[in-house]
């Protein structure tokens, strides 16, 4: 936290002595100007394909798509994604 010089609700008016408010976290901006968040833990989302629910897990190793209620599914590593041939136009 950082001590503020002015009140956020009334600009130009000082905060009462002893009050603090958190400073917003600055986003990570790369040279290209895009904001990204590091993938530090698995990200799971539910999707529906042909009226069947699936769980999509994205992690540092790659992607995994599993039908809901099942253990085995389709796994693709990031290296496989990068070396796959592009789709024909």
PDB file of N, CA, C and O in Angstrom:
ATOM      1  N   UNK A   1       0.833  -1.184   0.000  1.00  0.00           N
ATOM      2  CA  UNK A   1       0.000   0.000   0.000  1.00  0.00           C
ATOM      3  C   UNK A   1       0.874   1.242   0.000  1.00  0.00           C
ATOM      4  O   UNK A   1       2.013   1.243   0.467  1.00  0.00           O
ATOM      5  N   UNK A   2       0.296   2.279  -0.537  1.00  0.00           N
ATOM      6  CA  UNK A   2       1.045   3.507  -0.624  1.00  0.00           C
ATOM      7  C   UNK A   2       0.163   4.638  -0.116  1.00  0.00           C
ATOM      8  O   UNK A   2      -1.045   4.653  -0.356  1.00  0.00           O
ATOM      9  N   UNK A   3       0.756   5.551   0.563  1.00  0.00           N
ATOM     10  CA  UNK A   3      -0.005   6.667   1.102  1.00  0.00           C
ATOM     11  C   UNK A   3      -0.395   7.595  -0.035  1.00  0.00           C
ATOM     12  O   UNK A   3       0.422   7.901  -0.904  1.00  0.00           O
ATOM     13  N   UNK A   4      -1.616   8.032  -0.027  1.00  0.00           N
ATOM     14  CA  UNK A   4      -2.101   8.895  -1.099  1.00  0.00           C
ATOM     15  C   UNK A   4      -2.004  10.354  -0.690  1.00  0.00           C
ATOM     16  O   UNK A   4      -2.107  10.697   0.487  1.00  0.00           O
ATOM     17  N   UNK A   5      -1.807  11.191  -1.672  1.00  0.00           N
ATOM     18  CA  UNK A   5      -1.727  12.614  -1.405  1.00  0.00           C
ATOM     19  C   UNK A   5      -3.073  13.291  -1.495  1.00  0.00           C
ATOM     20  O   UNK A   5      -3.301  14.314  -0.851  1.00  0.00           O
ATOM     21  N   UNK A   6      -3.971  12.728  -2.292  1.00  0.00           N
ATOM     22  CA  UNK A   6      -5.272  13.338  -2.462  1.00  0.00           C
ATOM     23  C   UNK A   6      -6.361  12.288  -2.362  1.00  0.00           C
ATOM     24  O   UNK A   6      -6.114  11.100  -2.568  1.00  0.00           O
ATOM     25  N   UNK A   7      -7.543  12.726  -2.051  1.00  0.00           N
ATOM     26  CA  UNK A   7      -8.695  11.842  -1.930  1.00  0.00           C
ATOM     27  C   UNK A   7      -9.169  11.457  -3.327  1.00  0.00           C
ATOM     28  O   UNK A   7      -9.284  12.321  -4.196  1.00  0.00           O
ATOM     29  N   UNK A   8      -9.449  10.166  -3.559  1.00  0.00           N
ATOM     30  CA  UNK A   8      -9.921   9.718  -4.875  1.00  0.00           C
ATOM     31  C   UNK A   8     -11.312  10.243  -5.172  1.00  0.00           C
ATOM     32  O   UNK A   8     -11.630  10.546  -6.322  1.00  0.00           O
ATOM     33  N   UNK A   9     -12.149  10.354  -4.142  1.00  0.00           N
ATOM     34  CA  UNK A   9     -13.535  10.770  -4.356  1.00  0.00           C
ATOM     35  C   UNK A   9     -13.667  12.271  -4.567  1.00  0.00           C
ATOM     36  O   UNK A   9     -14.602  12.718  -5.232  1.00  0.00           O
ATOM     37  N   UNK A  10     -12.776  13.034  -4.030  1.00  0.00           N
ATOM     38  CA  UNK A  10     -12.824  14.488  -4.169  1.00  0.00           C
ATOM     39  C   UNK A  10     -11.428  14.981  -4.531  1.00  0.00           C
ATOM     40  O   UNK A  10     -10.651  15.334  -3.644  1.00  0.00           O
ATOM     41  N   UNK A  11     -11.093  15.012  -5.847  1.00  0.00           N
ATOM     42  CA  UNK A  11      -9.761  15.441  -6.256  1.00  0.00           C
ATOM     43  C   UNK A  11      -9.439  16.831  -5.707  1.00  0.00           C
ATOM     44  O   UNK A  11     -10.305  17.704  -5.648  1.00  0.00           O
ATOM     45  N   UNK A  12      -8.199  17.016  -5.312  1.00  0.00           N
ATOM     46  CA  UNK A  12      -7.760  18.290  -4.781  1.00  0.00           C
ATOM     47  C   UNK A  12      -7.943  18.395  -3.281  1.00  0.00           C
ATOM     48  O   UNK A  12      -7.424  19.316  -2.651  1.00  0.00           O
ATOM     49  N   UNK A  13      -8.666  17.470  -2.714  1.00  0.00           N
ATOM     50  CA  UNK A  13      -8.922  17.465  -1.276  1.00  0.00           C
ATOM     51  C   UNK A  13      -8.007  16.421  -0.628  1.00  0.00           C
ATOM     52  O   UNK A  13      -8.055  15.259  -1.030  1.00  0.00           O
ATOM     53  N   UNK A  14      -7.180  16.780   0.350  1.00  0.00           N
ATOM     54  CA  UNK A  14      -6.263  15.789   0.945  1.00  0.00           C
ATOM     55  C   UNK A  14      -7.001  14.746   1.758  1.00  0.00           C
ATOM     56  O   UNK A  14      -8.077  15.003   2.300  1.00  0.00           O
ATOM     57  N   UNK A  15      -6.405  13.560   1.836  1.00  0.00           N
ATOM     58  CA  UNK A  15      -6.954  12.495   2.679  1.00  0.00           C
ATOM     59  C   UNK A  15      -6.728  12.845   4.138  1.00  0.00           C
ATOM     60  O   UNK A  15      -5.729  13.481   4.475  1.00  0.00           O
ATOM     61  N   UNK A  16      -7.645  12.437   5.012  1.00  0.00           N
ATOM     62  CA  UNK A  16      -7.401  12.633   6.443  1.00  0.00           C
ATOM     63  C   UNK A  16      -6.133  11.897   6.860  1.00  0.00           C
ATOM     64  O   UNK A  16      -5.805  10.853   6.295  1.00  0.00           O
ATOM     65  N   UNK A  17      -5.435  12.425   7.825  1.00  0.00           N
ATOM     66  CA  UNK A  17      -4.162  11.866   8.283  1.00  0.00           C
ATOM     67  C   UNK A  17      -4.330  10.407   8.709  1.00  0.00           C
ATOM     68  O   UNK A  17      -5.264  10.071   9.437  1.00  0.00           O
ATOM     69  N   UNK A  18      -3.430   9.553   8.256  1.00  0.00           N
ATOM     70  CA  UNK A  18      -3.439   8.156   8.658  1.00  0.00           C
ATOM     71  C   UNK A  18      -4.215   7.238   7.732  1.00  0.00           C
ATOM     72  O   UNK A  18      -4.179   6.023   7.927  1.00  0.00           O
ATOM     73  N   UNK A  19      -4.918   7.760   6.728  1.00  0.00           N
ATOM     74  CA  UNK A  19      -5.667   6.897   5.807  1.00  0.00           C
ATOM     75  C   UNK A  19      -4.776   6.451   4.657  1.00  0.00           C
ATOM     76  O   UNK A  19      -3.947   7.212   4.159  1.00  0.00           O
ATOM     77  N   UNK A  20      -4.965   5.205   4.248  1.00  0.00           N
ATOM     78  CA  UNK A  20      -4.196   4.609   3.164  1.00  0.00           C
ATOM     79  C   UNK A  20      -5.161   3.939   2.216  1.00  0.00           C
ATOM     80  O   UNK A  20      -6.242   3.526   2.636  1.00  0.00           O
ATOM     81  N   UNK A  21      -4.810   3.819   0.965  1.00  0.00           N
ATOM     82  CA  UNK A  21      -5.574   2.995   0.038  1.00  0.00           C
ATOM     83  C   UNK A  21      -4.604   2.287  -0.888  1.00  0.00           C
ATOM     84  O   UNK A  21      -3.529   2.807  -1.188  1.00  0.00           O
ATOM     85  N   UNK A  22      -4.990   1.083  -1.347  1.00  0.00           N
ATOM     86  CA  UNK A  22      -4.071   0.309  -2.193  1.00  0.00           C
ATOM     87  C   UNK A  22      -3.908   0.936  -3.569  1.00  0.00           C
ATOM     88  O   UNK A  22      -4.845   1.496  -4.138  1.00  0.00           O
ATOM     89  N   UNK A  23      -2.702   0.826  -4.082  1.00  0.00           N
ATOM     90  CA  UNK A  23      -2.409   1.294  -5.431  1.00  0.00           C
ATOM     91  C   UNK A  23      -2.727   0.156  -6.395  1.00  0.00           C
ATOM     92  O   UNK A  23      -2.345  -0.983  -6.126  1.00  0.00           O
ATOM     93  N   UNK A  24      -3.415   0.419  -7.515  1.00  0.00           N
ATOM     94  CA  UNK A  24      -3.735  -0.664  -8.445  1.00  0.00           C
ATOM     95  C   UNK A  24      -2.476  -1.354  -8.969  1.00  0.00           C
ATOM     96  O   UNK A  24      -1.441  -0.715  -9.157  1.00  0.00           O
ATOM     97  N   UNK A  25      -2.575  -2.659  -9.200  1.00  0.00           N
ATOM     98  CA  UNK A  25      -1.460  -3.437  -9.731  1.00  0.00           C
ATOM     99  C   UNK A  25      -1.276  -3.086 -11.199  1.00  0.00           C
ATOM    100  O   UNK A  25      -2.243  -3.036 -11.960  1.00  0.00           O
ATOM    101  N   UNK A  26      -0.043  -2.844 -11.588  1.00  0.00           N
ATOM    102  CA  UNK A  26       0.246  -2.516 -12.980  1.00  0.00           C
ATOM    103  C   UNK A  26       0.278  -3.792 -13.818  1.00  0.00           C
ATOM    104  O   UNK A  26       0.931  -4.757 -13.421  1.00  0.00           O
ATOM    105  N   UNK A  27      -0.407  -3.830 -14.970  1.00  0.00           N
ATOM    106  CA  UNK A  27      -0.372  -5.022 -15.811  1.00  0.00           C
ATOM    107  C   UNK A  27       1.006  -5.219 -16.437  1.00  0.00           C
ATOM    108  O   UNK A  27       1.763  -4.266 -16.620  1.00  0.00           O
ATOM    109  N   UNK A  28       1.314  -6.471 -16.759  1.00  0.00           N
ATOM    110  CA  UNK A  28       2.572  -6.797 -17.415  1.00  0.00           C
ATOM    111  C   UNK A  28       2.428  -6.464 -18.894  1.00  0.00           C
ATOM    112  O   UNK A  28       1.633  -7.089 -19.596  1.00  0.00           O
ATOM    113  N   UNK A  29       3.192  -5.483 -19.373  1.00  0.00           N
ATOM    114  CA  UNK A  29       3.103  -5.070 -20.773  1.00  0.00           C
ATOM    115  C   UNK A  29       4.432  -5.365 -21.449  1.00  0.00           C
ATOM    116  O   UNK A  29       5.482  -4.880 -21.027  1.00  0.00           O
ATOM    117  N   UNK A  30       4.369  -6.167 -22.503  1.00  0.00           N
ATOM    118  CA  UNK A  30       5.566  -6.534 -23.240  1.00  0.00           C
ATOM    119  C   UNK A  30       5.903  -5.466 -24.267  1.00  0.00           C
ATOM    120  O   UNK A  30       5.163  -4.497 -24.436  1.00  0.00           O
ATOM    121  N   UNK A  31       7.018  -5.648 -24.947  1.00  0.00           N
ATOM    122  CA  UNK A  31       7.467  -4.677 -25.937  1.00  0.00           C
ATOM    123  C   UNK A  31       6.429  -4.440 -27.023  1.00  0.00           C
ATOM    124  O   UNK A  31       6.309  -3.328 -27.536  1.00  0.00           O
ATOM    125  N   UNK A  32       5.678  -5.480 -27.376  1.00  0.00           N
ATOM    126  CA  UNK A  32       4.684  -5.336 -28.438  1.00  0.00           C
ATOM    127  C   UNK A  32       3.461  -4.563 -27.963  1.00  0.00           C
ATOM    128  O   UNK A  32       2.602  -4.215 -28.773  1.00  0.00           O
ATOM    129  N   UNK A  33       3.366  -4.287 -26.655  1.00  0.00           N
ATOM    130  CA  UNK A  33       2.254  -3.522 -26.136  1.00  0.00           C
ATOM    131  C   UNK A  33       1.060  -4.378 -25.728  1.00  0.00           C
ATOM    132  O   UNK A  33       0.000  -3.834 -25.420  1.00  0.00           O
ATOM    133  N   UNK A  34       1.204  -5.708 -25.719  1.00  0.00           N
ATOM    134  CA  UNK A  34       0.099  -6.573 -25.328  1.00  0.00           C
ATOM    135  C   UNK A  34       0.214  -6.947 -23.860  1.00  0.00           C
ATOM    136  O   UNK A  34       1.316  -7.036 -23.319  1.00  0.00           O
ATOM    137  N   UNK A  35      -0.919  -7.163 -23.222  1.00  0.00           N
ATOM    138  CA  UNK A  35      -0.923  -7.577 -21.829  1.00  0.00           C
ATOM    139  C   UNK A  35      -1.093  -9.091 -21.769  1.00  0.00           C
ATOM    140  O   UNK A  35      -1.942  -9.648 -22.465  1.00  0.00           O
ATOM    141  N   UNK A  36      -0.299  -9.754 -20.951  1.00  0.00           N
ATOM    142  CA  UNK A  36      -0.403 -11.199 -20.793  1.00  0.00           C
ATOM    143  C   UNK A  36      -0.299 -11.576 -19.326  1.00  0.00           C
ATOM    144  O   UNK A  36       0.224 -10.823 -18.505  1.00  0.00           O
ATOM    145  N   UNK A  37      -0.808 -12.754 -19.019  1.00  0.00           N
ATOM    146  CA  UNK A  37      -0.700 -13.314 -17.683  1.00  0.00           C
ATOM    147  C   UNK A  37      -0.005 -14.656 -17.812  1.00  0.00           C
ATOM    148  O   UNK A  37      -0.389 -15.470 -18.652  1.00  0.00           O
ATOM    149  N   UNK A  38       1.005 -14.902 -17.002  1.00  0.00           N
ATOM    150  CA  UNK A  38       1.717 -16.176 -17.056  1.00  0.00           C
ATOM    151  C   UNK A  38       0.789 -17.307 -16.644  1.00  0.00           C
ATOM    152  O   UNK A  38      -0.045 -17.151 -15.752  1.00  0.00           O
ATOM    153  N   UNK A  39       0.944 -18.442 -17.302  1.00  0.00           N
ATOM    154  CA  UNK A  39       0.154 -19.633 -16.992  1.00  0.00           C
ATOM    155  C   UNK A  39       0.889 -20.411 -15.907  1.00  0.00           C
ATOM    156  O   UNK A  39       1.740 -21.251 -16.201  1.00  0.00           O
ATOM    157  N   UNK A  40       0.553 -20.124 -14.652  1.00  0.00           N
ATOM    158  CA  UNK A  40       1.264 -20.716 -13.530  1.00  0.00           C
ATOM    159  C   UNK A  40       0.582 -21.956 -12.978  1.00  0.00           C
ATOM    160  O   UNK A  40       1.215 -22.738 -12.268  1.00  0.00           O
ATOM    161  N   UNK A  41      -0.687 -22.152 -13.286  1.00  0.00           N
ATOM    162  CA  UNK A  41      -1.431 -23.336 -12.834  1.00  0.00           C
ATOM    163  C   UNK A  41      -2.457 -23.682 -13.895  1.00  0.00           C
ATOM    164  O   UNK A  41      -2.792 -22.836 -14.725  1.00  0.00           O
ATOM    165  N   UNK A  42      -2.965 -24.909 -13.886  1.00  0.00           N
ATOM    166  CA  UNK A  42      -3.912 -25.321 -14.924  1.00  0.00           C
ATOM    167  C   UNK A  42      -5.167 -24.457 -14.934  1.00  0.00           C
ATOM    168  O   UNK A  42      -5.681 -24.058 -13.889  1.00  0.00           O
ATOM    169  N   UNK A  43      -5.641 -24.182 -16.136  1.00  0.00           N
ATOM    170  CA  UNK A  43      -6.860 -23.417 -16.346  1.00  0.00           C
ATOM    171  C   UNK A  43      -7.891 -24.365 -16.937  1.00  0.00           C
ATOM    172  O   UNK A  43      -7.656 -24.939 -18.000  1.00  0.00           O
ATOM    173  N   UNK A  44      -9.025 -24.542 -16.275  1.00  0.00           N
ATOM    174  CA  UNK A  44     -10.052 -25.480 -16.737  1.00  0.00           C
ATOM    175  C   UNK A  44     -11.300 -24.728 -17.146  1.00  0.00           C
ATOM    176  O   UNK A  44     -11.737 -23.801 -16.464  1.00  0.00           O
ATOM    177  N   UNK A  45     -11.872 -25.141 -18.275  1.00  0.00           N
ATOM    178  CA  UNK A  45     -13.118 -24.573 -18.766  1.00  0.00           C
ATOM    179  C   UNK A  45     -13.993 -25.689 -19.316  1.00  0.00           C
ATOM    180  O   UNK A  45     -13.495 -26.687 -19.837  1.00  0.00           O
ATOM    181  N   UNK A  46     -15.302 -25.508 -19.193  1.00  0.00           N
ATOM    182  CA  UNK A  46     -16.243 -26.493 -19.740  1.00  0.00           C
ATOM    183  C   UNK A  46     -16.743 -25.984 -21.081  1.00  0.00           C
ATOM    184  O   UNK A  46     -17.112 -24.818 -21.217  1.00  0.00           O
ATOM    185  N   UNK A  47     -16.749 -26.861 -22.057  1.00  0.00           N
ATOM    186  CA  UNK A  47     -17.298 -26.532 -23.371  1.00  0.00           C
ATOM    187  C   UNK A  47     -18.290 -27.623 -23.761  1.00  0.00           C
ATOM    188  O   UNK A  47     -18.255 -28.721 -23.206  1.00  0.00           O
ATOM    189  N   UNK A  48     -19.167 -27.327 -24.704  1.00  0.00           N
ATOM    190  CA  UNK A  48     -20.149 -28.294 -25.188  1.00  0.00           C
ATOM    191  C   UNK A  48     -19.907 -28.502 -26.681  1.00  0.00           C
ATOM    192  O   UNK A  48     -19.874 -27.544 -27.454  1.00  0.00           O
ATOM    193  N   UNK A  49     -19.737 -29.768 -27.076  1.00  0.00           N
ATOM    194  CA  UNK A  49     -19.536 -30.136 -28.475  1.00  0.00           C
ATOM    195  C   UNK A  49     -20.556 -31.212 -28.808  1.00  0.00           C
ATOM    196  O   UNK A  49     -20.586 -32.261 -28.163  1.00  0.00           O
ATOM    197  N   UNK A  50     -21.384 -30.964 -29.802  1.00  0.00           N
ATOM    198  CA  UNK A  50     -22.449 -31.911 -30.185  1.00  0.00           C
ATOM    199  C   UNK A  50     -23.295 -32.312 -28.975  1.00  0.00           C
ATOM    200  O   UNK A  50     -23.611 -33.487 -28.785  1.00  0.00           O
ATOM    201  N   UNK A  51     -23.650 -31.333 -28.173  1.00  0.00           N
ATOM    202  CA  UNK A  51     -24.502 -31.513 -26.997  1.00  0.00           C
ATOM    203  C   UNK A  51     -23.880 -32.388 -25.905  1.00  0.00           C
ATOM    204  O   UNK A  51     -24.593 -32.871 -25.025  1.00  0.00           O
ATOM    205  N   UNK A  52     -22.571 -32.597 -25.951  1.00  0.00           N
ATOM    206  CA  UNK A  52     -21.862 -33.345 -24.910  1.00  0.00           C
ATOM    207  C   UNK A  52     -20.921 -32.386 -24.190  1.00  0.00           C
ATOM    208  O   UNK A  52     -20.175 -31.655 -24.841  1.00  0.00           O
ATOM    209  N   UNK A  53     -20.943 -32.374 -22.841  1.00  0.00           N
ATOM    210  CA  UNK A  53     -20.021 -31.493 -22.102  1.00  0.00           C
ATOM    211  C   UNK A  53     -18.608 -32.080 -22.036  1.00  0.00           C
ATOM    212  O   UNK A  53     -18.425 -33.277 -21.815  1.00  0.00           O
ATOM    213  N   UNK A  54     -17.630 -31.220 -22.230  1.00  0.00           N
ATOM    214  CA  UNK A  54     -16.215 -31.586 -22.157  1.00  0.00           C
ATOM    215  C   UNK A  54     -15.511 -30.618 -21.217  1.00  0.00           C
ATOM    216  O   UNK A  54     -15.966 -29.493 -21.010  1.00  0.00           O
ATOM    217  N   UNK A  55     -14.397 -31.068 -20.650  1.00  0.00           N
ATOM    218  CA  UNK A  55     -13.532 -30.200 -19.854  1.00  0.00           C
ATOM    219  C   UNK A  55     -12.253 -29.968 -20.639  1.00  0.00           C
ATOM    220  O   UNK A  55     -11.567 -30.914 -21.026  1.00  0.00           O
ATOM    221  N   UNK A  56     -11.941 -28.702 -20.869  1.00  0.00           N
ATOM    222  CA  UNK A  56     -10.702 -28.320 -21.540  1.00  0.00           C
ATOM    223  C   UNK A  56      -9.745 -27.812 -20.474  1.00  0.00           C
ATOM    224  O   UNK A  56     -10.062 -26.877 -19.739  1.00  0.00           O
ATOM    225  N   UNK A  57      -8.566 -28.435 -20.392  1.00  0.00           N
ATOM    226  CA  UNK A  57      -7.547 -28.018 -19.438  1.00  0.00           C
ATOM    227  C   UNK A  57      -6.354 -27.483 -20.214  1.00  0.00           C
ATOM    228  O   UNK A  57      -5.814 -28.154 -21.093  1.00  0.00           O
ATOM    229  N   UNK A  58      -5.954 -26.264 -19.876  1.00  0.00           N
ATOM    230  CA  UNK A  58      -4.788 -25.636 -20.492  1.00  0.00           C
ATOM    231  C   UNK A  58      -3.746 -25.487 -19.389  1.00  0.00           C
ATOM    232  O   UNK A  58      -4.014 -24.877 -18.354  1.00  0.00           O
ATOM    233  N   UNK A  59      -2.559 -26.045 -19.609  1.00  0.00           N
ATOM    234  CA  UNK A  59      -1.482 -25.898 -18.632  1.00  0.00           C
ATOM    235  C   UNK A  59      -0.159 -25.688 -19.356  1.00  0.00           C
ATOM    236  O   UNK A  59      -0.132 -25.552 -20.579  1.00  0.00           O
ATOM    237  N   UNK A  60       0.922 -25.663 -18.612  1.00  0.00           N
ATOM    238  CA  UNK A  60       2.236 -25.388 -19.193  1.00  0.00           C
ATOM    239  C   UNK A  60       2.689 -26.475 -20.158  1.00  0.00           C
ATOM    240  O   UNK A  60       3.550 -26.226 -21.002  1.00  0.00           O
ATOM    241  N   UNK A  61       2.122 -27.684 -20.049  1.00  0.00           N
ATOM    242  CA  UNK A  61       2.510 -28.784 -20.934  1.00  0.00           C
ATOM    243  C   UNK A  61       1.745 -28.785 -22.247  1.00  0.00           C
ATOM    244  O   UNK A  61       2.275 -29.231 -23.265  1.00  0.00           O
ATOM    245  N   UNK A  62       0.502 -28.292 -22.246  1.00  0.00           N
ATOM    246  CA  UNK A  62      -0.303 -28.287 -23.462  1.00  0.00           C
ATOM    247  C   UNK A  62      -1.786 -28.230 -23.166  1.00  0.00           C
ATOM    248  O   UNK A  62      -2.214 -27.619 -22.187  1.00  0.00           O
ATOM    249  N   UNK A  63      -2.568 -28.870 -24.020  1.00  0.00           N
ATOM    250  CA  UNK A  63      -4.025 -28.879 -23.919  1.00  0.00           C
ATOM    251  C   UNK A  63      -4.524 -30.293 -23.682  1.00  0.00           C
ATOM    252  O   UNK A  63      -3.932 -31.258 -24.165  1.00  0.00           O
ATOM    253  N   UNK A  64      -5.620 -30.413 -22.934  1.00  0.00           N
ATOM    254  CA  UNK A  64      -6.235 -31.717 -22.723  1.00  0.00           C
ATOM    255  C   UNK A  64      -7.748 -31.526 -22.790  1.00  0.00           C
ATOM    256  O   UNK A  64      -8.305 -30.675 -22.098  1.00  0.00           O
ATOM    257  N   UNK A  65      -8.411 -32.330 -23.634  1.00  0.00           N
ATOM    258  CA  UNK A  65      -9.857 -32.268 -23.798  1.00  0.00           C
ATOM    259  C   UNK A  65     -10.435 -33.619 -23.409  1.00  0.00           C
ATOM    260  O   UNK A  65     -10.131 -34.637 -24.029  1.00  0.00           O
ATOM    261  N   UNK A  66     -11.287 -33.620 -22.355  1.00  0.00           N
ATOM    262  CA  UNK A  66     -11.824 -34.861 -21.804  1.00  0.00           C
ATOM    263  C   UNK A  66     -13.340 -34.730 -21.695  1.00  0.00           C
ATOM    264  O   UNK A  66     -13.857 -33.710 -21.239  1.00  0.00           O
ATOM    265  N   UNK A  67     -14.044 -35.780 -22.123  1.00  0.00           N
ATOM    266  CA  UNK A  67     -15.497 -35.784 -21.967  1.00  0.00           C
ATOM    267  C   UNK A  67     -15.819 -35.776 -20.472  1.00  0.00           C
ATOM    268  O   UNK A  67     -15.181 -36.478 -19.688  1.00  0.00           O
ATOM    269  N   UNK A  68     -16.798 -34.989 -20.094  1.00  0.00           N
ATOM    270  CA  UNK A  68     -17.164 -34.839 -18.679  1.00  0.00           C
ATOM    271  C   UNK A  68     -17.505 -36.204 -18.079  1.00  0.00           C
ATOM    272  O   UNK A  68     -18.275 -36.970 -18.658  1.00  0.00           O
ATOM    273  N   UNK A  69     -16.928 -36.498 -16.920  1.00  0.00           N
ATOM    274  CA  UNK A  69     -17.164 -37.768 -16.250  1.00  0.00           C
ATOM    275  C   UNK A  69     -16.193 -38.863 -16.651  1.00  0.00           C
ATOM    276  O   UNK A  69     -16.258 -39.970 -16.116  1.00  0.00           O
ATOM    277  N   UNK A  70     -15.303 -38.576 -17.573  1.00  0.00           N
ATOM    278  CA  UNK A  70     -14.304 -39.548 -18.019  1.00  0.00           C
ATOM    279  C   UNK A  70     -12.925 -39.131 -17.537  1.00  0.00           C
ATOM    280  O   UNK A  70     -12.720 -37.992 -17.117  1.00  0.00           O
ATOM    281  N   UNK A  71     -11.979 -40.065 -17.600  1.00  0.00           N
ATOM    282  CA  UNK A  71     -10.606 -39.763 -17.196  1.00  0.00           C
ATOM    283  C   UNK A  71      -9.687 -39.539 -18.391  1.00  0.00           C
ATOM    284  O   UNK A  71      -8.796 -38.691 -18.349  1.00  0.00           O
ATOM    285  N   UNK A  72      -9.910 -40.302 -19.450  1.00  0.00           N
ATOM    286  CA  UNK A  72      -9.029 -40.230 -20.615  1.00  0.00           C
ATOM    287  C   UNK A  72      -9.640 -39.341 -21.684  1.00  0.00           C
ATOM    288  O   UNK A  72     -10.858 -39.285 -21.858  1.00  0.00           O
ATOM    289  N   UNK A  73      -8.772 -38.657 -22.385  1.00  0.00           N
ATOM    290  CA  UNK A  73      -9.235 -37.784 -23.450  1.00  0.00           C
ATOM    291  C   UNK A  73      -8.117 -37.555 -24.447  1.00  0.00           C
ATOM    292  O   UNK A  73      -7.224 -38.387 -24.603  1.00  0.00           O
ATOM    293  N   UNK A  74      -8.177 -36.436 -25.107  1.00  0.00           N
ATOM    294  CA  UNK A  74      -7.188 -36.084 -26.126  1.00  0.00           C
ATOM    295  C   UNK A  74      -6.201 -35.087 -25.524  1.00  0.00           C
ATOM    296  O   UNK A  74      -6.604 -34.076 -24.948  1.00  0.00           O
ATOM    297  N   UNK A  75      -4.906 -35.377 -25.659  1.00  0.00           N
ATOM    298  CA  UNK A  75      -3.863 -34.476 -25.165  1.00  0.00           C
ATOM    299  C   UNK A  75      -2.987 -34.023 -26.328  1.00  0.00           C
ATOM    300  O   UNK A  75      -2.644 -34.812 -27.209  1.00  0.00           O
ATOM    301  N   UNK A  76      -2.631 -32.743 -26.317  1.00  0.00           N
ATOM    302  CA  UNK A  76      -1.754 -32.172 -27.335  1.00  0.00           C
ATOM    303  C   UNK A  76      -0.733 -31.297 -26.616  1.00  0.00           C
ATOM    304  O   UNK A  76      -1.102 -30.407 -25.851  1.00  0.00           O
ATOM    305  N   UNK A  77       0.534 -31.549 -26.861  1.00  0.00           N
ATOM    306  CA  UNK A  77       1.575 -30.715 -26.241  1.00  0.00           C
ATOM    307  C   UNK A  77       1.721 -29.420 -27.034  1.00  0.00           C
ATOM    308  O   UNK A  77       1.294 -29.343 -28.185  1.00  0.00           O
ATOM    309  N   UNK A  78       2.318 -28.414 -26.427  1.00  0.00           N
ATOM    310  CA  UNK A  78       2.516 -27.140 -27.118  1.00  0.00           C
ATOM    311  C   UNK A  78       3.458 -27.321 -28.309  1.00  0.00           C
ATOM    312  O   UNK A  78       3.309 -26.648 -29.329  1.00  0.00           O
ATOM    313  N   UNK A  79       4.427 -28.230 -28.179  1.00  0.00           N
ATOM    314  CA  UNK A  79       5.342 -28.485 -29.294  1.00  0.00           C
ATOM    315  C   UNK A  79       4.583 -29.056 -30.488  1.00  0.00           C
ATOM    316  O   UNK A  79       4.866 -28.704 -31.633  1.00  0.00           O
ATOM    317  N   UNK A  80       3.605 -29.952 -30.216  1.00  0.00           N
ATOM    318  CA  UNK A  80       2.790 -30.510 -31.297  1.00  0.00           C
ATOM    319  C   UNK A  80       1.937 -29.429 -31.951  1.00  0.00           C
ATOM    320  O   UNK A  80       1.738 -29.443 -33.166  1.00  0.00           O
ATOM    321  N   UNK A  81       1.439 -28.502 -31.156  1.00  0.00           N
ATOM    322  CA  UNK A  81       0.635 -27.404 -31.698  1.00  0.00           C
ATOM    323  C   UNK A  81       1.491 -26.549 -32.625  1.00  0.00           C
ATOM    324  O   UNK A  81       1.044 -26.160 -33.704  1.00  0.00           O
ATOM    325  N   UNK A  82       2.713 -26.258 -32.206  1.00  0.00           N
ATOM    326  CA  UNK A  82       3.590 -25.384 -32.993  1.00  0.00           C
ATOM    327  C   UNK A  82       4.121 -26.036 -34.251  1.00  0.00           C
ATOM    328  O   UNK A  82       4.374 -25.347 -35.239  1.00  0.00           O
ATOM    329  N   UNK A  83       4.301 -27.377 -34.240  1.00  0.00           N
ATOM    330  CA  UNK A  83       4.858 -28.045 -35.406  1.00  0.00           C
ATOM    331  C   UNK A  83       3.787 -28.606 -36.343  1.00  0.00           C
ATOM    332  O   UNK A  83       4.114 -29.137 -37.404  1.00  0.00           O
ATOM    333  N   UNK A  84       2.526 -28.496 -35.965  1.00  0.00           N
ATOM    334  CA  UNK A  84       1.445 -28.999 -36.819  1.00  0.00           C
ATOM    335  C   UNK A  84       1.365 -28.162 -38.107  1.00  0.00           C
ATOM    336  O   UNK A  84       1.593 -26.952 -38.106  1.00  0.00           O
ATOM    337  N   UNK A  85       1.038 -28.844 -39.177  1.00  0.00           N
ATOM    338  CA  UNK A  85       0.904 -28.147 -40.461  1.00  0.00           C
ATOM    339  C   UNK A  85      -0.311 -27.223 -40.411  1.00  0.00           C
ATOM    340  O   UNK A  85      -1.346 -27.592 -39.855  1.00  0.00           O
ATOM    341  N   UNK A  86      -0.193 -26.026 -40.988  1.00  0.00           N
ATOM    342  CA  UNK A  86      -1.338 -25.120 -41.004  1.00  0.00           C
ATOM    343  C   UNK A  86      -2.465 -25.679 -41.869  1.00  0.00           C
ATOM    344  O   UNK A  86      -2.196 -26.392 -42.836  1.00  0.00           O
ATOM    345  N   UNK A  87      -3.710 -25.373 -41.547  1.00  0.00           N
ATOM    346  CA  UNK A  87      -4.830 -25.894 -42.330  1.00  0.00           C
ATOM    347  C   UNK A  87      -4.812 -25.329 -43.755  1.00  0.00           C
ATOM    348  O   UNK A  87      -4.412 -24.188 -43.988  1.00  0.00           O
ATOM    349  N   UNK A  88      -5.249 -26.147 -44.677  1.00  0.00           N
ATOM    350  CA  UNK A  88      -5.303 -25.720 -46.076  1.00  0.00           C
ATOM    351  C   UNK A  88      -6.410 -24.678 -46.252  1.00  0.00           C
ATOM    352  O   UNK A  88      -7.459 -24.779 -45.615  1.00  0.00           O
ATOM    353  N   UNK A  89      -6.188 -23.683 -47.105  1.00  0.00           N
ATOM    354  CA  UNK A  89      -7.215 -22.629 -47.304  1.00  0.00           C
ATOM    355  C   UNK A  89      -8.444 -23.139 -48.033  1.00  0.00           C
ATOM    356  O   UNK A  89      -9.381 -22.377 -48.270  1.00  0.00           O
TER     357      UNK A  89
END
